[in-house]
Amino acid sequence: MTIGKDFSFRGKTMEELKALDIREFAKLLNARGKRSVTRQAEIITKFIKRCEKKETKCKPIRTHDRELIIVPKMVGMTIEIYSGKEFVPIKIIDEMLGHRFGEFVMTRKKVEHSAPGIGATRSSSFLSVK
């Protein structure tokens, strides 16, 4: 969040957003987000209850569900999202509202090429194997 500027989402402040029900928040989203939030409303409420219960314990909140949409009650939580190989911790901030978990955890790494291995080219077959 930028310093000196209050956050607003579709003209509503963060306090107003946290007071909204999940289905009321869905009305502020675009068509695709609205449809998925209304269909997943029960799943999202169960996830939020699980997060609130686990916040008192020291274990982090882990999930494989990359398609859940971030709602205002999740702001401020740290959630570990599975990338296909490991759990990546993500701190939920205001600007993430309406986006999905999977958008913030990449499943593929950047390709870094190095020198060719032995046998990769014709000239490398004449190198010693030491």
Buried (B, 14 or more C-beta within 10 A) or exposed (E): EEEEEEBEBEEBEBEEBBEBEBEEBBEBBEEEBBEBBEEBBEEBBEBBEEBEEBBEEEEEBEBEBBEBBBBBBBBEBEBBBBBEEEBEEBEBEBEBBBEBBBEBBEEEEEEEEEEEEEEEEEEEEEEEEE
